[in-house]
Amino acid sequence: MILKLKSFTAPYIDSPTPTVKWFRIALALGYTALLTLVLVQSSANPLLGPAAPREFDLAWEILLTMGHLVGFSILVLVNWSALATVTTSRRALVATVVFACLLGLISELLQTLVPDRSASLFDLGCDWLVAFATAYVIHRLYP
């Protein structure tokens, strides 16, 4: 399955033109800014997305966890894609994983400054785990 995925994505990853290079960089910067906003916004009065329910809701918690998993996997993918245009794939991957882990840590710390938010070690663990898992898949596809 990984080989099929590689044959599908290879034309988009290998040897980008200058226009594609700048598009990847802009996409990575924009997505990183958007994800940061979503991670540190108020739960009661969010700028993006629905407000959190007042009472504990398991479905809401699962949705938030899935958001972390999808959000950080896309973060690793778009940032690696942008960095891979200016350095080797391996260096880009290491820098991307370090950046994703730092963003996860900083966003959790910033959540303590928002009145209706708090830091969560579970969320941080999910962020880090998915960053490393996504990096592993990328490394297997593009060694």
N, C-alpha and C positions, 0 to 999 in steps of 0.2 A: 504494500500500500504506500509506503514511503517513497518508493521509486516512481510510482504513478504520480504522486504529488509533485515530485521533483521535475518530472517531464512536463507537467502542466505549468509549473511556476518558473521554469528556467528562462524562458524568453523575457520575463519581466525582471528577473534578478541579474542575469549575466550582462556585462558590458553595457551599462546605461548611457544614453546620449546626454549631453549637457542639460537639455531641457528636462529630461527625466530625473537627472541628478538634483536639480533645484526643486523640482516638484516633490521628490522624496524628502528633501530637507524641510521644505515648507509644511508638508504633511506631518512630519515628525514633530516639528515645533508646535503646530496648531493642535495636534492631538494631545501632546503633553500638557499644553495649557488647559485644554478642555477637561482632561482627566483630573488635573490638579484642582480645578474649580469644582468639579463634581465631588471630589473626595473631601474637600474642606468646607463646603457650603452648609448652611443651617439645615437641619432636618425638618423643622417646623415651617420655615419660610424659604424653601429652596429657589434658587434662580432658574435651575433646570430640573425638570422631572417633578414627580408628585411629592406631596408632603408625606412624611412618615405618620403612620397611625399612632394615636395617643397610647393605646394599650399594646402589650406585647402581642405580636402576630408572627407565628412561625413561618408562614408563607412570605412575609415581608423580609424576614431575616435570611431566608433561603435566596430570595431575589437579590438582596444586597451582597451576599456571598458570591453568587453567580456573577454579579456585576464586577466584583473584585477580580475574579478569575478571568473573565473575558477582557476586562479593561487592561489588566496587566499583561495578558498574553498579546493583545494588540499593541500595547506600548513597546514591548520587546521587539516585536516584528517590525513595526514602522521605524523605530530608532535604529535597529540593526541595519535595515535596508538603507537608511540614509547614511549611516556611518560607513557602511561597506562600499560606498561610492568613493570614499577618500582614503581608506586604509584597507588592510587585509580583513578578510571575513572573521578570522579568529580574534584579532584585536577589537574589531567592531563589536563582536559578541561579548567579549569580556567587559568592555566599556559600557555596553548596554545593560548587562546584568547588574553591574555595580550601580549604574544610574537608577535602574528600576528599584533596586533594594533601598537606595538612599531616598528616592521619592516616596516609597512606601513608609519608611521610617519618619521622614519629615512630615508627611501628610497626617500620620497618626499623632505626632506631637502637636501639629497645628490644630487638630481637632479638639485638643484640650482647651484651646483659647476660644472656641465657639461655645456660646452659652448652653445650647442643647445637645452638644456632642461630647463624646469621651473617646479616649484612645482604646484600642482593642488589640491585644496580643494575638488573638485568633485571626483578625483581619491582616495584621502584619505577617503572620505565618503563611496565610493564603497568598499574599502578594509575593513573598519571597519564593514560596514553593512553585508557583506558576511561572515566575520569572526564570527559575532554573530549569523547569520542565520544558518551557518554550525554547530556551536556549539549547537544551539537549536535542530537541527535534530539529532545530535549525542546523546545529552542528552535524547531525546525522545526514541531513539533506545537502549541506554545503560545507564539506570539511575543509 
